[in-house]
Amino acid sequence: MIQRYISKISGPLMDRIDIHIDVPAVNYKEMRSTTEPEGSAKIRERVVRTRRRQLERFAAARHKIYCNAQMSSRHIRQFCDLSSDCERLLERAMTQQGLSARAHDRILKVARTIADMEEAASIEPKHIAEAIQYRSLDRTYWT
């Protein structure tokens, strides 16, 4: 039933999802490893720190939004300043993958969030590349 529903989803609907991630099965050695995985408390701490950073950014600029996902095109232009390397990378992805204006904005919001998680002041090419990767799966599996 779910598979039938998923197979009917295409282009415009998938474009409204910010991140697409293929999660492979855990291999046996990882499952049996004695190494302790990162705990939920530590992950939560990182998320809370990132969200606080976003809250502070928008409050300082006197905007009535609280996270990157809420940014409008105007906010994206203000808070997602790109170097020429980032611009070239994003332009190439947009052209090669035929991405929409909506996808462009989603990539920048996700890249800004990735940079925030790393506590980076500006978006770097690696942040853009990672955000593009999250958009690429819908092109691979859903078209």
C-alpha positions in Angstrom: 0.0 0.0 0.0 2.7 2.5 1.0 4.8 1.5 -2.0 1.8 2.3 -4.4 1.3 5.7 -2.7 5.0 6.6 -2.9 5.2 5.6 -6.6 2.5 8.2 -7.4 4.5 11.0 -5.9 6.4 13.0 -8.5 8.1 16.3 -9.2 6.1 19.2 -7.7 5.2 17.3 -4.5 8.7 16.0 -3.9 9.9 19.6 -4.3 8.2 20.6 -1.1 10.4 18.3 1.0 13.7 19.9 2.1 15.8 16.8 2.7 15.8 13.4 1.0 18.0 10.8 2.5 18.6 7.2 1.5 19.1 5.2 4.8 20.8 1.9 4.0 20.4 -1.1 6.3 22.9 -1.3 9.2 25.5 -3.9 8.4 26.1 -6.7 10.8 29.6 -5.6 12.0 28.2 -2.1 13.0 25.2 -3.7 14.7 27.5 -6.0 16.8 30.2 -3.4 17.5 31.0 -2.6 21.1 31.6 1.1 20.2 29.0 3.2 21.9 27.0 5.3 19.3 26.3 8.9 19.8 23.5 9.2 22.4 20.2 11.0 21.9 21.0 13.5 24.6 24.2 14.6 22.8 22.3 14.9 19.5 19.5 16.9 21.2 22.1 19.2 22.7 23.6 19.9 19.2 20.1 20.6 17.8 19.2 22.9 20.6 22.5 24.8 20.2 21.8 25.2 16.5 18.2 26.4 17.0 19.4 28.9 19.6 21.9 30.3 17.1 19.1 30.7 14.6 16.8 32.4 17.1 19.6 34.8 18.0 20.3 35.7 14.4 16.7 36.5 13.6 16.0 38.3 16.9 19.1 40.5 16.4 17.8 41.4 12.9 14.3 42.0 14.3 12.6 39.4 12.2 9.6 37.6 13.4 10.8 34.1 12.4 12.6 31.6 14.6 14.4 29.1 12.3 16.0 28.8 8.9 13.0 26.8 7.5 10.8 29.9 7.9 13.1 32.2 5.8 11.4 33.9 2.8 13.4 34.8 -0.3 14.1 38.2 1.3 15.6 36.5 4.4 17.6 34.1 2.2 19.2 37.0 0.4 20.1 38.6 3.8 21.3 35.6 5.7 22.7 33.3 3.0 25.5 35.3 1.6 27.5 33.2 -0.8 31.1 33.3 -1.9 31.9 33.1 -5.6 32.8 29.4 -5.1 29.4 28.7 -3.5 27.7 30.6 -6.3 29.4 28.5 -9.0 28.6 25.3 -7.2 24.9 26.1 -6.8 24.6 27.4 -10.3 26.1 24.3 -11.7 23.7 22.1 -9.7 20.7 24.1 -10.7 21.7 23.9 -14.4 22.7 20.2 -14.4 19.9 18.9 -12.3 17.2 21.3 -13.7 16.2 22.4 -10.2 13.4 24.8 -9.6 13.5 28.2 -7.8 11.9 26.5 -4.8 14.7 23.9 -4.8 17.2 26.7 -4.9 15.7 28.3 -1.8 15.5 25.0 0.0 19.1 24.2 -0.7 20.2 27.6 0.7 18.0 27.1 3.9 19.5 23.6 4.4 23.1 24.8 3.7 22.6 27.7 6.2 21.4 25.1 8.8 24.4 22.8 8.1 26.7 25.8 8.6 24.9 26.7 11.8 25.4 23.1 13.1 29.1 23.6 12.5 29.0 27.0 14.1 30.3 28.5 10.9 29.7 32.2 10.4 29.2 31.8 6.6 28.0 29.2 4.2 30.9 27.3 2.7 31.1 25.2 -0.5 31.0 22.0 1.6 27.6 23.1 3.1 26.2 23.8 -0.4 27.4 20.5 -1.6 25.8 18.6 1.3 22.5 20.4 0.8 22.6 19.7 -2.9 23.1 16.0 -2.1 20.0 16.0 0.0 18.0 17.4 -3.0 19.5 14.9 -5.4 17.8 11.8 -4.2 14.4 12.9 -5.4 15.9 13.2 -8.9 17.3 9.7 -8.6 14.3 7.9 -7.2 11.2 9.9 -8.1 11.5 11.0 -11.7 
